[in-house]
């Protein structure tokens, strides 16, 4: 799955840089965009910054 395919599936996803995106995390009830998605060429990195 490509980064573009992943970002199209996420809520409130927006581009924040040349290869980075912010979106609402689907793993929990997210009120604001806490998930960072980074296109690292041959892989897609995702990190949730929420404090649960």
ModelCIF file with pLDDT and N, C-alpha, C, O atoms, coordinates in Angstrom:
data_MODEL
#
_entry.id   MODEL 
#
_entity.id                         1 
_entity.type                       polymer 
_entity.pdbx_number_of_molecules   1 
#
_entity_poly.entity_id                      1 
_entity_poly.type                           'polypeptide(L)' 
_entity_poly.nstd_linkage                   no 
_entity_poly.nstd_monomer                   no 
_entity_poly.pdbx_seq_one_letter_code       
;(UNK)(UNK)(UNK)(UNK)(UNK)(UNK)(UNK)(UNK)(UNK)(UNK)(UNK)(UNK)(UNK)(UNK)(UNK)(UNK)
(UNK)(UNK)(UNK)(UNK)(UNK)(UNK)(UNK)(UNK)(UNK)(UNK)(UNK)(UNK)(UNK)(UNK)(UNK)(UNK)
(UNK)(UNK)(UNK)(UNK)(UNK)(UNK)(UNK)(UNK)(UNK)(UNK)(UNK)(UNK)(UNK)(UNK)(UNK)(UNK)
(UNK)(UNK)(UNK)(UNK)
;
_entity_poly.pdbx_seq_one_letter_code_can   XXXXXXXXXXXXXXXXXXXXXXXXXXXXXXXXXXXXXXXXXXXXXXXXXXXX 
_entity_poly.pdbx_strand_id                 A 
#
loop_
_entity_poly_seq.entity_id 
_entity_poly_seq.num 
_entity_poly_seq.mon_id 
_entity_poly_seq.hetero 
1 1  UNK n 
1 2  UNK n 
1 3  UNK n 
1 4  UNK n 
1 5  UNK n 
1 6  UNK n 
1 7  UNK n 
1 8  UNK n 
1 9  UNK n 
1 10 UNK n 
1 11 UNK n 
1 12 UNK n 
1 13 UNK n 
1 14 UNK n 
1 15 UNK n 
1 16 UNK n 
1 17 UNK n 
1 18 UNK n 
1 19 UNK n 
1 20 UNK n 
1 21 UNK n 
1 22 UNK n 
1 23 UNK n 
1 24 UNK n 
1 25 UNK n 
1 26 UNK n 
1 27 UNK n 
1 28 UNK n 
1 29 UNK n 
1 30 UNK n 
1 31 UNK n 
1 32 UNK n 
1 33 UNK n 
1 34 UNK n 
1 35 UNK n 
1 36 UNK n 
1 37 UNK n 
1 38 UNK n 
1 39 UNK n 
1 40 UNK n 
1 41 UNK n 
1 42 UNK n 
1 43 UNK n 
1 44 UNK n 
1 45 UNK n 
1 46 UNK n 
1 47 UNK n 
1 48 UNK n 
1 49 UNK n 
1 50 UNK n 
1 51 UNK n 
1 52 UNK n 
#
_struct_asym.id          A 
_struct_asym.entity_id   1 
#
loop_
_ma_qa_metric.id 
_ma_qa_metric.mode 
_ma_qa_metric.name 
_ma_qa_metric.software_group_id 
_ma_qa_metric.type 
1 global pLDDT . pLDDT 
2 local  pLDDT . pLDDT 
#
_ma_qa_metric_global.metric_id      1 
_ma_qa_metric_global.metric_value   94.27 
_ma_qa_metric_global.model_id       1 
_ma_qa_metric_global.ordinal_id     1 
#
loop_
_ma_qa_metric_local.label_asym_id 
_ma_qa_metric_local.label_comp_id 
_ma_qa_metric_local.label_seq_id 
_ma_qa_metric_local.metric_id 
_ma_qa_metric_local.metric_value 
_ma_qa_metric_local.model_id 
_ma_qa_metric_local.ordinal_id 
A UNK 1  2 90.00 1 1  
A UNK 2  2 93.00 1 2  
A UNK 3  2 95.00 1 3  
A UNK 4  2 94.00 1 4  
A UNK 5  2 95.00 1 5  
A UNK 6  2 95.00 1 6  
A UNK 7  2 95.00 1 7  
A UNK 8  2 96.00 1 8  
A UNK 9  2 95.00 1 9  
A UNK 10 2 95.00 1 10 
A UNK 11 2 92.00 1 11 
A UNK 12 2 94.00 1 12 
A UNK 13 2 96.00 1 13 
A UNK 14 2 96.00 1 14 
A UNK 15 2 96.00 1 15 
A UNK 16 2 96.00 1 16 
A UNK 17 2 95.00 1 17 
A UNK 18 2 95.00 1 18 
A UNK 19 2 96.00 1 19 
A UNK 20 2 97.00 1 20 
A UNK 21 2 98.00 1 21 
A UNK 22 2 97.00 1 22 
A UNK 23 2 97.00 1 23 
A UNK 24 2 96.00 1 24 
A UNK 25 2 96.00 1 25 
A UNK 26 2 94.00 1 26 
A UNK 27 2 94.00 1 27 
A UNK 28 2 94.00 1 28 
A UNK 29 2 92.00 1 29 
A UNK 30 2 90.00 1 30 
A UNK 31 2 88.00 1 31 
A UNK 32 2 89.00 1 32 
A UNK 33 2 93.00 1 33 
A UNK 34 2 96.00 1 34 
A UNK 35 2 97.00 1 35 
A UNK 36 2 98.00 1 36 
A UNK 37 2 98.00 1 37 
A UNK 38 2 98.00 1 38 
A UNK 39 2 97.00 1 39 
A UNK 40 2 96.00 1 40 
A UNK 41 2 92.00 1 41 
A UNK 42 2 94.00 1 42 
A UNK 43 2 96.00 1 43 
A UNK 44 2 97.00 1 44 
A UNK 45 2 97.00 1 45 
A UNK 46 2 97.00 1 46 
A UNK 47 2 97.00 1 47 
A UNK 48 2 97.00 1 48 
A UNK 49 2 95.00 1 49 
A UNK 50 2 93.00 1 50 
A UNK 51 2 82.00 1 51 
A UNK 52 2 71.00 1 52 
#
loop_
_atom_site.group_PDB 
_atom_site.id 
_atom_site.type_symbol 
_atom_site.label_atom_id 
_atom_site.label_alt_id 
_atom_site.label_comp_id 
_atom_site.label_asym_id 
_atom_site.label_entity_id 
_atom_site.label_seq_id 
_atom_site.pdbx_PDB_ins_code 
_atom_site.Cartn_x 
_atom_site.Cartn_y 
_atom_site.Cartn_z 
_atom_site.occupancy 
_atom_site.B_iso_or_equiv 
_atom_site.pdbx_formal_charge 
_atom_site.auth_seq_id 
_atom_site.auth_comp_id 
_atom_site.auth_asym_id 
_atom_site.auth_atom_id 
_atom_site.pdbx_PDB_model_num 
ATOM 1   N N  . UNK A 1 1  ? 0.848   -1.169 0.000  1.00 90.00 ? 1  UNK A N  1 
ATOM 2   C CA . UNK A 1 1  ? 0.000   0.000  0.000  1.00 90.00 ? 1  UNK A CA 1 
ATOM 3   C C  . UNK A 1 1  ? 0.901   1.241  0.000  1.00 90.00 ? 1  UNK A C  1 
ATOM 4   O O  . UNK A 1 1  ? 1.866   1.321  0.760  1.00 90.00 ? 1  UNK A O  1 
ATOM 5   N N  . UNK A 1 2  ? 0.572   2.195  -0.857 1.00 93.00 ? 2  UNK A N  1 
ATOM 6   C CA . UNK A 1 2  ? 1.380   3.410  -0.958 1.00 93.00 ? 2  UNK A CA 1 
ATOM 7   C C  . UNK A 1 2  ? 0.918   4.459  0.059  1.00 93.00 ? 2  UNK A C  1 
ATOM 8   O O  . UNK A 1 2  ? -0.155  4.340  0.651  1.00 93.00 ? 2  UNK A O  1 
ATOM 9   N N  . UNK A 1 3  ? 1.735   5.469  0.245  1.00 95.00 ? 3  UNK A N  1 
ATOM 10  C CA . UNK A 1 3  ? 1.377   6.568  1.149  1.00 95.00 ? 3  UNK A CA 1 
ATOM 11  C C  . UNK A 1 3  ? 0.108   7.262  0.672  1.00 95.00 ? 3  UNK A C  1 
ATOM 12  O O  . UNK A 1 3  ? -0.741  7.615  1.492  1.00 95.00 ? 3  UNK A O  1 
ATOM 13  N N  . UNK A 1 4  ? -0.039  7.465  -0.630 1.00 94.00 ? 4  UNK A N  1 
ATOM 14  C CA . UNK A 1 4  ? -1.245  8.100  -1.171 1.00 94.00 ? 4  UNK A CA 1 
ATOM 15  C C  . UNK A 1 4  ? -2.484  7.274  -0.871 1.00 94.00 ? 4  UNK A C  1 
ATOM 16  O O  . UNK A 1 4  ? -3.521  7.835  -0.517 1.00 94.00 ? 4  UNK A O  1 
ATOM 17  N N  . UNK A 1 5  ? -2.403  5.960  -1.002 1.00 95.00 ? 5  UNK A N  1 
ATOM 18  C CA . UNK A 1 5  ? -3.544  5.089  -0.706 1.00 95.00 ? 5  UNK A CA 1 
ATOM 19  C C  . UNK A 1 5  ? -3.914  5.159  0.770  1.00 95.00 ? 5  UNK A C  1 
ATOM 20  O O  . UNK A 1 5  ? -5.096  5.151  1.115  1.00 95.00 ? 5  UNK A O  1 
ATOM 21  N N  . UNK A 1 6  ? -2.921  5.226  1.636  1.00 95.00 ? 6  UNK A N  1 
ATOM 22  C CA . UNK A 1 6  ? -3.156  5.314  3.080  1.00 95.00 ? 6  UNK A CA 1 
ATOM 23  C C  . UNK A 1 6  ? -3.820  6.642  3.434  1.00 95.00 ? 6  UNK A C  1 
ATOM 24  O O  . UNK A 1 6  ? -4.817  6.659  4.157  1.00 95.00 ? 6  UNK A O  1 
ATOM 25  N N  . UNK A 1 7  ? -3.282  7.750  2.937  1.00 95.00 ? 7  UNK A N  1 
ATOM 26  C CA . UNK A 1 7  ? -3.810  9.064  3.304  1.00 95.00 ? 7  UNK A CA 1 
ATOM 27  C C  . UNK A 1 7  ? -5.239  9.269  2.795  1.00 95.00 ? 7  UNK A C  1 
ATOM 28  O O  . UNK A 1 7  ? -6.000  10.011 3.415  1.00 95.00 ? 7  UNK A O  1 
ATOM 29  N N  . UNK A 1 8  ? -5.617  8.644  1.704  1.00 96.00 ? 8  UNK A N  1 
ATOM 30  C CA . UNK A 1 8  ? -6.984  8.754  1.184  1.00 96.00 ? 8  UNK A CA 1 
ATOM 31  C C  . UNK A 1 8  ? -7.996  8.061  2.082  1.00 96.00 ? 8  UNK A C  1 
ATOM 32  O O  . UNK A 1 8  ? -9.186  8.369  2.014  1.00 96.00 ? 8  UNK A O  1 
ATOM 33  N N  . UNK A 1 9  ? -7.554  7.134  2.920  1.00 95.00 ? 9  UNK A N  1 
ATOM 34  C CA . UNK A 1 9  ? -8.440  6.384  3.803  1.00 95.00 ? 9  UNK A CA 1 
ATOM 35  C C  . UNK A 1 9  ? -8.627  7.046  5.169  1.00 95.00 ? 9  UNK A C  1 
ATOM 36  O O  . UNK A 1 9  ? -9.489  6.619  5.938  1.00 95.00 ? 9  UNK A O  1 
ATOM 37  N N  . UNK A 1 10 ? -7.847  8.071  5.485  1.00 95.00 ? 10 UNK A N  1 
ATOM 38  C CA . UNK A 1 10 ? -7.862  8.689  6.813  1.00 95.00 ? 10 UNK A CA 1 
ATOM 39  C C  . UNK A 1 10 ? -8.727  9.935  6.861  1.00 95.00 ? 10 UNK A C  1 
ATOM 40  O O  . UNK A 1 10 ? -8.868  10.646 5.866  1.00 95.00 ? 10 UNK A O  1 
ATOM 41  N N  . UNK A 1 11 ? -9.311  10.197 8.039  1.00 92.00 ? 11 UNK A N  1 
ATOM 42  C CA . UNK A 1 11 ? -10.150 11.382 8.244  1.00 92.00 ? 11 UNK A CA 1 
ATOM 43  C C  . UNK A 1 11 ? -9.282  12.627 8.430  1.00 92.00 ? 11 UNK A C  1 
ATOM 44  O O  . UNK A 1 11 ? -8.218  12.578 9.048  1.00 92.00 ? 11 UNK A O  1 
ATOM 45  N N  . UNK A 1 12 ? -9.758  13.724 7.887  1.00 94.00 ? 12 UNK A N  1 
ATOM 46  C CA . UNK A 1 12 ? -9.127  15.037 8.076  1.00 94.00 ? 12 UNK A CA 1 
ATOM 47  C C  . UNK A 1 12 ? -7.641  15.028 7.750  1.00 94.00 ? 12 UNK A C  1 
ATOM 48  O O  . UNK A 1 12 ? -6.847  15.655 8.451  1.00 94.00 ? 12 UNK A O  1 
ATOM 49  N N  . UNK A 1 13 ? -7.267  14.337 6.713  1.00 96.00 ? 13 UNK A N  1 
ATOM 50  C CA . UNK A 1 13 ? -5.856  14.252 6.340  1.00 96.00 ? 13 UNK A CA 1 
ATOM 51  C C  . UNK A 1 13 ? -5.469  15.475 5.514  1.00 96.00 ? 13 UNK A C  1 
ATOM 52  O O  . UNK A 1 13 ? -6.164  15.860 4.574  1.00 96.00 ? 13 UNK A O  1 
ATOM 53  N N  . UNK A 1 14 ? -4.332  16.079 5.895  1.00 96.00 ? 14 UNK A N  1 
ATOM 54  C CA . UNK A 1 14 ? -3.837  17.228 5.136  1.00 96.00 ? 14 UNK A CA 1 
ATOM 55  C C  . UNK A 1 14 ? -2.326  17.153 5.031  1.00 96.00 ? 14 UNK A C  1 
ATOM 56  O O  . UNK A 1 14 ? -1.648  16.634 5.919  1.00 96.00 ? 14 UNK A O  1 
ATOM 57  N N  . UNK A 1 15 ? -1.821  17.671 3.949  1.00 96.00 ? 15 UNK A N  1 
ATOM 58  C CA . UNK A 1 15 ? -0.381  17.684 3.714  1.00 96.00 ? 15 UNK A CA 1 
ATOM 59  C C  . UNK A 1 15 ? 0.241   18.796 4.543  1.00 96.00 ? 15 UNK A C  1 
ATOM 60  O O  . UNK A 1 15 ? -0.260  19.920 4.552  1.00 96.00 ? 15 UNK A O  1 
ATOM 61  N N  . UNK A 1 16 ? 1.347   18.487 5.250  1.00 96.00 ? 16 UNK A N  1 
ATOM 62  C CA . UNK A 1 16 ? 2.005   19.490 6.086  1.00 96.00 ? 16 UNK A CA 1 
ATOM 63  C C  . UNK A 1 16 ? 3.429   19.782 5.634  1.00 96.00 ? 16 UNK A C  1 
ATOM 64  O O  . UNK A 1 16 ? 4.083   20.675 6.173  1.00 96.00 ? 16 UNK A O  1 
ATOM 65  N N  . UNK A 1 17 ? 3.899   19.049 4.670  1.00 95.00 ? 17 UNK A N  1 
ATOM 66  C CA . UNK A 1 17 ? 5.248   19.246 4.151  1.00 95.00 ? 17 UNK A CA 1 
ATOM 67  C C  . UNK A 1 17 ? 5.397   18.496 2.841  1.00 95.00 ? 17 UNK A C  1 
ATOM 68  O O  . UNK A 1 17 ? 4.423   17.960 2.312  1.00 95.00 ? 17 UNK A O  1 
ATOM 69  N N  . UNK A 1 18 ? 6.611   18.457 2.318  1.00 95.00 ? 18 UNK A N  1 
ATOM 70  C CA . UNK A 1 18 ? 6.847   17.815 1.029  1.00 95.00 ? 18 UNK A CA 1 
ATOM 71  C C  . UNK A 1 18 ? 6.475   16.332 1.056  1.00 95.00 ? 18 UNK A C  1 
ATOM 72  O O  . UNK A 1 18 ? 5.948   15.814 0.071  1.00 95.00 ? 18 UNK A O  1 
ATOM 73  N N  . UNK A 1 19 ? 6.739   15.646 2.160  1.00 96.00 ? 19 UNK A N  1 
ATOM 74  C CA . UNK A 1 19 ? 6.435   14.212 2.244  1.00 96.00 ? 19 UNK A CA 1 
ATOM 75  C C  . UNK A 1 19 ? 5.767   13.836 3.565  1.00 96.00 ? 19 UNK A C  1 
ATOM 76  O O  . UNK A 1 19 ? 5.837   12.682 3.988  1.00 96.00 ? 19 UNK A O  1 
ATOM 77  N N  . UNK A 1 20 ? 5.115   14.810 4.225  1.00 97.00 ? 20 UNK A N  1 
ATOM 78  C CA . UNK A 1 20 ? 4.462   14.533 5.501  1.00 97.00 ? 20 UNK A CA 1 
ATOM 79  C C  . UNK A 1 20 ? 2.995   14.961 5.487  1.00 97.00 ? 20 UNK A C  1 
ATOM 80  O O  . UNK A 1 20 ? 2.606   15.889 4.779  1.00 97.00 ? 20 UNK A O  1 
ATOM 81  N N  . UNK A 1 21 ? 2.196   14.260 6.286  1.00 98.00 ? 21 UNK A N  1 
ATOM 82  C CA . UNK A 1 21 ? 0.767   14.508 6.404  1.00 98.00 ? 21 UNK A CA 1 
ATOM 83  C C  . UNK A 1 21 ? 0.376   14.434 7.865  1.00 98.00 ? 21 UNK A C  1 
ATOM 84  O O  . UNK A 1 21 ? 1.077   13.818 8.669  1.00 98.00 ? 21 UNK A O  1 
ATOM 85  N N  . UNK A 1 22 ? -0.745  15.060 8.217  1.00 97.00 ? 22 UNK A N  1 
ATOM 86  C CA . UNK A 1 22 ? -1.360  14.960 9.545  1.00 97.00 ? 22 UNK A CA 1 
ATOM 87  C C  . UNK A 1 22 ? -2.777  14.457 9.329  1.00 97.00 ? 22 UNK A C  1 
ATOM 88  O O  . UNK A 1 22 ? -3.447  14.863 8.380  1.00 97.00 ? 22 UNK A O  1 
ATOM 89  N N  . UNK A 1 23 ? -3.237  13.566 10.215 1.00 97.00 ? 23 UNK A N  1 
ATOM 90  C CA . UNK A 1 23 ? -4.595  13.032 10.100 1.00 97.00 ? 23 UNK A CA 1 
ATOM 91  C C  . UNK A 1 23 ? -5.106  12.633 11.475 1.00 97.00 ? 23 UNK A C  1 
ATOM 92  O O  . UNK A 1 23 ? -4.342  12.519 12.433 1.00 97.00 ? 23 UNK A O  1 
ATOM 93  N N  . UNK A 1 24 ? -6.420  12.423 11.550 1.00 96.00 ? 24 UNK A N  1 
ATOM 94  C CA . UNK A 1 24 ? -6.990  11.881 12.772 1.00 96.00 ? 24 UNK A CA 1 
ATOM 95  C C  . UNK A 1 24 ? -6.617  10.401 12.844 1.00 96.00 ? 24 UNK A C  1 
ATOM 96  O O  . UNK A 1 24 ? -6.712  9.680  11.851 1.00 96.00 ? 24 UNK A O  1 
ATOM 97  N N  . UNK A 1 25 ? -6.200  9.964  14.006 1.00 96.00 ? 25 UNK A N  1 
ATOM 98  C CA . UNK A 1 25 ? -5.756  8.585  14.198 1.00 96.00 ? 25 UNK A CA 1 
ATOM 99  C C  . UNK A 1 25 ? -6.963  7.653  14.264 1.00 96.00 ? 25 UNK A C  1 
ATOM 100 O O  . UNK A 1 25 ? -7.871  7.890  15.061 1.00 96.00 ? 25 UNK A O  1 
ATOM 101 N N  . UNK A 1 26 ? -6.997  6.601  13.448 1.00 94.00 ? 26 UNK A N  1 
ATOM 102 C CA . UNK A 1 26 ? -8.123  5.670  13.470 1.00 94.00 ? 26 UNK A CA 1 
ATOM 103 C C  . UNK A 1 26 ? -8.068  4.670  14.628 1.00 94.00 ? 26 UNK A C  1 
ATOM 104 O O  . UNK A 1 26 ? -9.011  3.901  14.816 1.00 94.00 ? 26 UNK A O  1 
ATOM 105 N N  . UNK A 1 27 ? -6.999  4.667  15.395 1.00 94.00 ? 27 UNK A N  1 
ATOM 106 C CA . UNK A 1 27 ? -6.832  3.698  16.489 1.00 94.00 ? 27 UNK A CA 1 
ATOM 107 C C  . UNK A 1 27 ? -7.545  4.112  17.774 1.00 94.00 ? 27 UNK A C  1 
ATOM 108 O O  . UNK A 1 27 ? -7.691  3.302  18.690 1.00 94.00 ? 27 UNK A O  1 
ATOM 109 N N  . UNK A 1 28 ? -7.992  5.381  17.849 1.00 94.00 ? 28 UNK A N  1 
ATOM 110 C CA . UNK A 1 28 ? -8.699  5.864  19.031 1.00 94.00 ? 28 UNK A CA 1 
ATOM 111 C C  . UNK A 1 28 ? -9.623  7.009  18.628 1.00 94.00 ? 28 UNK A C  1 
ATOM 112 O O  . UNK A 1 28 ? -9.569  7.480  17.492 1.00 94.00 ? 28 UNK A O  1 
ATOM 113 N N  . UNK A 1 29 ? -10.460 7.451  19.542 1.00 92.00 ? 29 UNK A N  1 
ATOM 114 C CA . UNK A 1 29 ? -11.400 8.540  19.269 1.00 92.00 ? 29 UNK A CA 1 
ATOM 115 C C  . UNK A 1 29 ? -10.631 9.857  19.246 1.00 92.00 ? 29 UNK A C  1 
ATOM 116 O O  . UNK A 1 29 ? -10.457 10.503 20.279 1.00 92.00 ? 29 UNK A O  1 
ATOM 117 N N  . UNK A 1 30 ? -10.183 10.239 18.085 1.00 90.00 ? 30 UNK A N  1 
ATOM 118 C CA . UNK A 1 30 ? -9.328  11.407 17.912 1.00 90.00 ? 30 UNK A CA 1 
ATOM 119 C C  . UNK A 1 30 ? -10.149 12.649 17.607 1.00 90.00 ? 30 UNK A C  1 
ATOM 120 O O  . UNK A 1 30 ? -10.946 12.646 16.669 1.00 90.00 ? 30 UNK A O  1 
ATOM 121 N N  . UNK A 1 31 ? -9.968  13.709 18.382 1.00 88.00 ? 31 UNK A N  1 
ATOM 122 C CA . UNK A 1 31 ? -10.683 14.968 18.161 1.00 88.00 ? 31 UNK A CA 1 
ATOM 123 C C  . UNK A 1 31 ? -9.899  15.908 17.253 1.00 88.00 ? 31 UNK A C  1 
ATOM 124 O O  . UNK A 1 31 ? -10.485 16.750 16.573 1.00 88.00 ? 31 UNK A O  1 
ATOM 125 N N  . UNK A 1 32 ? -8.575  15.766 17.241 1.00 89.00 ? 32 UNK A N  1 
ATOM 126 C CA . UNK A 1 32 ? -7.734  16.573 16.359 1.00 89.00 ? 32 UNK A CA 1 
ATOM 127 C C  . UNK A 1 32 ? -6.692  15.653 15.722 1.00 89.00 ? 32 UNK A C  1 
ATOM 128 O O  . UNK A 1 32 ? -6.489  14.524 16.167 1.00 89.00 ? 32 UNK A O  1 
ATOM 129 N N  . UNK A 1 33 ? -6.058  16.139 14.708 1.00 93.00 ? 33 UNK A N  1 
ATOM 130 C CA . UNK A 1 33 ? -5.092  15.327 13.972 1.00 93.00 ? 33 UNK A CA 1 
ATOM 131 C C  . UNK A 1 33 ? -3.844  15.063 14.820 1.00 93.00 ? 33 UNK A C  1 
ATOM 132 O O  . UNK A 1 33 ? -3.044  15.967 15.065 1.00 93.00 ? 33 UNK A O  1 
ATOM 133 N N  . UNK A 1 34 ? -3.693  13.822 15.257 1.00 96.00 ? 34 UNK A N  1 
ATOM 134 C CA . UNK A 1 34 ? -2.532  13.460 16.075 1.00 96.00 ? 34 UNK A CA 1 
ATOM 135 C C  . UNK A 1 34 ? -1.618  12.465 15.372 1.00 96.00 ? 34 UNK A C  1 
ATOM 136 O O  . UNK A 1 34 ? -0.556  12.124 15.892 1.00 96.00 ? 34 UNK A O  1 
ATOM 137 N N  . UNK A 1 35 ? -2.019  12.003 14.206 1.00 97.00 ? 35 UNK A N  1 
ATOM 138 C CA . UNK A 1 35 ? -1.248  11.001 13.476 1.00 97.00 ? 35 UNK A CA 1 
ATOM 139 C C  . UNK A 1 35 ? -0.394  11.679 12.415 1.00 97.00 ? 35 UNK A C  1 
ATOM 140 O O  . UNK A 1 35 ? -0.910  12.418 11.577 1.00 97.00 ? 35 UNK A O  1 
ATOM 141 N N  . UNK A 1 36 ? 0.902   11.430 12.449 1.00 98.00 ? 36 UNK A N  1 
ATOM 142 C CA . UNK A 1 36 ? 1.813   11.931 11.427 1.00 98.00 ? 36 UNK A CA 1 
ATOM 143 C C  . UNK A 1 36 ? 2.153   10.785 10.485 1.00 98.00 ? 36 UNK A C  1 
ATOM 144 O O  . UNK A 1 36 ? 2.514   9.693  10.923 1.00 98.00 ? 36 UNK A O  1 
ATOM 145 N N  . UNK A 1 37 ? 2.034   11.044 9.189  1.00 98.00 ? 37 UNK A N  1 
ATOM 146 C CA . UNK A 1 37 ? 2.364   10.066 8.161  1.00 98.00 ? 37 UNK A CA 1 
ATOM 147 C C  . UNK A 1 37 ? 3.498   10.651 7.332  1.00 98.00 ? 37 UNK A C  1 
ATOM 148 O O  . UNK A 1 37 ? 3.410   11.784 6.858  1.00 98.00 ? 37 UNK A O  1 
ATOM 149 N N  . UNK A 1 38 ? 4.556   9.879  7.160  1.00 98.00 ? 38 UNK A N  1 
ATOM 150 C CA . UNK A 1 38 ? 5.713   10.339 6.398  1.00 98.00 ? 38 UNK A CA 1 
ATOM 151 C C  . UNK A 1 38 ? 6.024   9.359  5.281  1.00 98.00 ? 38 UNK A C  1 
ATOM 152 O O  . UNK A 1 38 ? 6.144   8.156  5.515  1.00 98.00 ? 38 UNK A O  1 
ATOM 153 N N  . UNK A 1 39 ? 6.154   9.876  4.066  1.00 97.00 ? 39 UNK A N  1 
ATOM 154 C CA . UNK A 1 39 ? 6.557   9.057  2.923  1.00 97.00 ? 39 UNK A CA 1 
ATOM 155 C C  . UNK A 1 39 ? 8.085   9.031  2.911  1.00 97.00 ? 39 UNK A C  1 
ATOM 156 O O  . UNK A 1 39 ? 8.729   10.034 2.606  1.00 97.00 ? 39 UNK A O  1 
ATOM 157 N N  . UNK A 1 40 ? 8.657   7.871  3.246  1.00 96.00 ? 40 UNK A N  1 
ATOM 158 C CA . UNK A 1 40 ? 10.111  7.727  3.327  1.00 96.00 ? 40 UNK A CA 1 
ATOM 159 C C  . UNK A 1 40 ? 10.659  6.976  2.119  1.00 96.00 ? 40 UNK A C  1 
ATOM 160 O O  . UNK A 1 40 ? 11.615  6.209  2.240  1.00 96.00 ? 40 UNK A O  1 
ATOM 161 N N  . UNK A 1 41 ? 10.063  7.193  0.974  1.00 92.00 ? 41 UNK A N  1 
ATOM 162 C CA . UNK A 1 41 ? 10.540  6.550  -0.248 1.00 92.00 ? 41 UNK A CA 1 
ATOM 163 C C  . UNK A 1 41 ? 10.015  5.135  -0.394 1.00 92.00 ? 41 UNK A C  1 
ATOM 164 O O  . UNK A 1 41 ? 8.955   4.923  -0.982 1.00 92.00 ? 41 UNK A O  1 
ATOM 165 N N  . UNK A 1 42 ? 10.740  4.174  0.131  1.00 94.00 ? 42 UNK A N  1 
ATOM 166 C CA . UNK A 1 42 ? 10.348  2.772  -0.016 1.00 94.00 ? 42 UNK A CA 1 
ATOM 167 C C  . UNK A 1 42 ? 9.436   2.293  1.109  1.00 94.00 ? 42 UNK A C  1 
ATOM 168 O O  . UNK A 1 42 ? 9.033   1.130  1.121  1.00 94.00 ? 42 UNK A O  1 
ATOM 169 N N  . UNK A 1 43 ? 9.102   3.179  2.061  1.00 96.00 ? 43 UNK A N  1 
ATOM 170 C CA . UNK A 1 43 ? 8.200   2.803  3.151  1.00 96.00 ? 43 UNK A CA 1 
ATOM 171 C C  . UNK A 1 43 ? 7.409   4.013  3.623  1.00 96.00 ? 43 UNK A C  1 
ATOM 172 O O  . UNK A 1 43 ? 7.783   5.156  3.359  1.00 96.00 ? 43 UNK A O  1 
ATOM 173 N N  . UNK A 1 44 ? 6.311   3.750  4.325  1.00 97.00 ? 44 UNK A N  1 
ATOM 174 C CA . UNK A 1 44 ? 5.483   4.794  4.910  1.00 97.00 ? 44 UNK A CA 1 
ATOM 175 C C  . UNK A 1 44 ? 5.572   4.677  6.422  1.00 97.00 ? 44 UNK A C  1 
ATOM 176 O O  . UNK A 1 44 ? 5.333   3.610  6.986  1.00 97.00 ? 44 UNK A O  1 
ATOM 177 N N  . UNK A 1 45 ? 5.917   5.780  7.073  1.00 97.00 ? 45 UNK A N  1 
ATOM 178 C CA . UNK A 1 45 ? 6.040   5.802  8.524  1.00 97.00 ? 45 UNK A CA 1 
ATOM 179 C C  . UNK A 1 45 ? 4.828   6.492  9.121  1.00 97.00 ? 45 UNK A C  1 
ATOM 180 O O  . UNK A 1 45 ? 4.391   7.529  8.622  1.00 97.00 ? 45 UNK A O  1 
ATOM 181 N N  . UNK A 1 46 ? 4.276   5.915  10.198 1.00 97.00 ? 46 UNK A N  1 
ATOM 182 C CA . UNK A 1 46 ? 3.125   6.518  10.870 1.00 97.00 ? 46 UNK A CA 1 
ATOM 183 C C  . UNK A 1 46 ? 3.404   6.556  12.365 1.00 97.00 ? 46 UNK A C  1 
ATOM 184 O O  . UNK A 1 46 ? 3.887   5.583  12.945 1.00 97.00 ? 46 UNK A O  1 
ATOM 185 N N  . UNK A 1 47 ? 3.087   7.709  12.990 1.00 97.00 ? 47 UNK A N  1 
ATOM 186 C CA . UNK A 1 47 ? 3.300   7.869  14.426 1.00 97.00 ? 47 UNK A CA 1 
ATOM 187 C C  . UNK A 1 47 ? 2.165   8.683  15.015 1.00 97.00 ? 47 UNK A C  1 
ATOM 188 O O  . UNK A 1 47 ? 1.861   9.776  14.537 1.00 97.00 ? 47 UNK A O  1 
ATOM 189 N N  . UNK A 1 48 ? 1.536   8.147  16.059 1.00 97.00 ? 48 UNK A N  1 
ATOM 190 C CA . UNK A 1 48 ? 0.458   8.858  16.751 1.00 97.00 ? 48 UNK A CA 1 
ATOM 191 C C  . UNK A 1 48 ? 1.046   9.584  17.944 1.00 97.00 ? 48 UNK A C  1 
ATOM 192 O O  . UNK A 1 48 ? 1.721   8.977  18.775 1.00 97.00 ? 48 UNK A O  1 
ATOM 193 N N  . UNK A 1 49 ? 0.792   10.887 18.034 1.00 95.00 ? 49 UNK A N  1 
ATOM 194 C CA . UNK A 1 49 ? 1.332   11.739 19.089 1.00 95.00 ? 49 UNK A CA 1 
ATOM 195 C C  . UNK A 1 49 ? 0.374   11.923 20.269 1.00 95.00 ? 49 UNK A C  1 
ATOM 196 O O  . UNK A 1 49 ? 0.670   12.670 21.202 1.00 95.00 ? 49 UNK A O  1 
ATOM 197 N N  . UNK A 1 50 ? -0.780  11.234 20.224 1.00 93.00 ? 50 UNK A N  1 
ATOM 198 C CA . UNK A 1 50 ? -1.790  11.388 21.279 1.00 93.00 ? 50 UNK A CA 1 
ATOM 199 C C  . UNK A 1 50 ? -1.313  10.793 22.601 1.00 93.00 ? 50 UNK A C  1 
ATOM 200 O O  . UNK A 1 50 ? -0.595  9.795  22.633 1.00 93.00 ? 50 UNK A O  1 
ATOM 201 N N  . UNK A 1 51 ? -1.728  11.427 23.676 1.00 82.00 ? 51 UNK A N  1 
ATOM 202 C CA . UNK A 1 51 ? -1.465  10.897 25.023 1.00 82.00 ? 51 UNK A CA 1 
ATOM 203 C C  . UNK A 1 51 ? -2.757  10.253 25.502 1.00 82.00 ? 51 UNK A C  1 
ATOM 204 O O  . UNK A 1 51 ? -3.760  10.931 25.727 1.00 82.00 ? 51 UNK A O  1 
ATOM 205 N N  . UNK A 1 52 ? -2.720  8.970  25.650 1.00 71.00 ? 52 UNK A N  1 
ATOM 206 C CA . UNK A 1 52 ? -3.940  8.243  26.032 1.00 71.00 ? 52 UNK A CA 1 
ATOM 207 C C  . UNK A 1 52 ? -3.927  7.883  27.485 1.00 71.00 ? 52 UNK A C  1 
ATOM 208 O O  . UNK A 1 52 ? -4.873  7.269  27.977 1.00 71.00 ? 52 UNK A O  1 
#
